[in-house]
């Protein structure tokens, strides 16, 4: 039985929240987690949409690379 490790070279994660502050907190936490496996932020894409009730809804995708 062999044991083999592969490095993660690219990773894309998606986040969503009803407040911008909470979205930033989620992204920052994941940045810290991914730094432990030697991934850095390569690109961030974010959007704001409004619910039918008129409340903002925030989404983001973060591309991590080694």
Secondary structure as a PSIPRED ss2 file (coil, helix, strand):
# PSIPRED VFORMAT (PSIPRED V4.0)

   1 X C   1.000  0.000  0.000
   2 X C   1.000  0.000  0.000
   3 X C   1.000  0.000  0.000
   4 X C   1.000  0.000  0.000
   5 X C   1.000  0.000  0.000
   6 X C   1.000  0.000  0.000
   7 X C   1.000  0.000  0.000
   8 X C   1.000  0.000  0.000
   9 X C   1.000  0.000  0.000
  10 X E   0.000  0.000  1.000
  11 X E   0.000  0.000  1.000
  12 X E   0.000  0.000  1.000
  13 X E   0.000  0.000  1.000
  14 X E   0.000  0.000  1.000
  15 X E   0.000  0.000  1.000
  16 X E   0.000  0.000  1.000
  17 X E   0.000  0.000  1.000
  18 X C   1.000  0.000  0.000
  19 X C   1.000  0.000  0.000
  20 X H   0.000  1.000  0.000
  21 X H   0.000  1.000  0.000
  22 X H   0.000  1.000  0.000
  23 X H   0.000  1.000  0.000
  24 X H   0.000  1.000  0.000
  25 X H   0.000  1.000  0.000
  26 X H   0.000  1.000  0.000
  27 X H   0.000  1.000  0.000
  28 X H   0.000  1.000  0.000
  29 X H   0.000  1.000  0.000
  30 X H   0.000  1.000  0.000
  31 X H   0.000  1.000  0.000
  32 X H   0.000  1.000  0.000
  33 X H   0.000  1.000  0.000
  34 X H   0.000  1.000  0.000
  35 X H   0.000  1.000  0.000
  36 X C   1.000  0.000  0.000
  37 X C   1.000  0.000  0.000
  38 X C   1.000  0.000  0.000
  39 X C   1.000  0.000  0.000
  40 X E   0.000  0.000  1.000
  41 X E   0.000  0.000  1.000
  42 X E   0.000  0.000  1.000
  43 X E   0.000  0.000  1.000
  44 X E   0.000  0.000  1.000
  45 X E   0.000  0.000  1.000
  46 X E   0.000  0.000  1.000
  47 X E   0.000  0.000  1.000
  48 X E   0.000  0.000  1.000
  49 X E   0.000  0.000  1.000
  50 X E   0.000  0.000  1.000
  51 X C   1.000  0.000  0.000
  52 X C   1.000  0.000  0.000
  53 X C   1.000  0.000  0.000
  54 X C   1.000  0.000  0.000
  55 X C   1.000  0.000  0.000
  56 X E   0.000  0.000  1.000
  57 X E   0.000  0.000  1.000
  58 X E   0.000  0.000  1.000
  59 X E   0.000  0.000  1.000
  60 X E   0.000  0.000  1.000
  61 X E   0.000  0.000  1.000
  62 X E   0.000  0.000  1.000
  63 X E   0.000  0.000  1.000
  64 X E   0.000  0.000  1.000
  65 X E   0.000  0.000  1.000
  66 X C   1.000  0.000  0.000
